[in-house]
Amino acid sequence: MRNSSSGTRSARKSKRRGKKSTTRWVAKVKTDSTYPPEGLFTKDAKTIARSLASKRVSPKGLSSGLRMLVYYINRGGKGLSASRRRELEEAKKLLSARIAKAKETRHKKAA
């Protein structure tokens, strides 16, 4: 049995096809939970990963720092140069490895 609202769904889709917005939702996001130092994302990968792993920058833990980095990469979009994107992706790998190591250590202590 089909839902009778399928007609309104296609009507909504047609409205979205209009003029593309020049601002993106990501530009409007504000956060109070994390405070990266000014200019952090312009530094080398090791410095970025080390800083985002610190309790001062990411009080909610390593995953919070990783989310912040991924958010920054996504927000940069096409505006990031290839070299900057590579450096940020490298920082993401380093931070992910640090998270995996922390989880492994936690599981060993629990066992």
RAFENRA-V897323 format. One record per helix or strand. SS is the DSSP state (alpha for helix, beta for strand). FROM is the first residue (numbers start at 1). LEN is the number of residues. If there is no record, write none. Layout:
[[SS;FROM;LEN] [SS;FROM;LEN]]
This chain:
[[alpha;6;11] [alpha;25;4] [alpha;40;3] [alpha;45;9] [alpha;62;18] [alpha;82;29]]
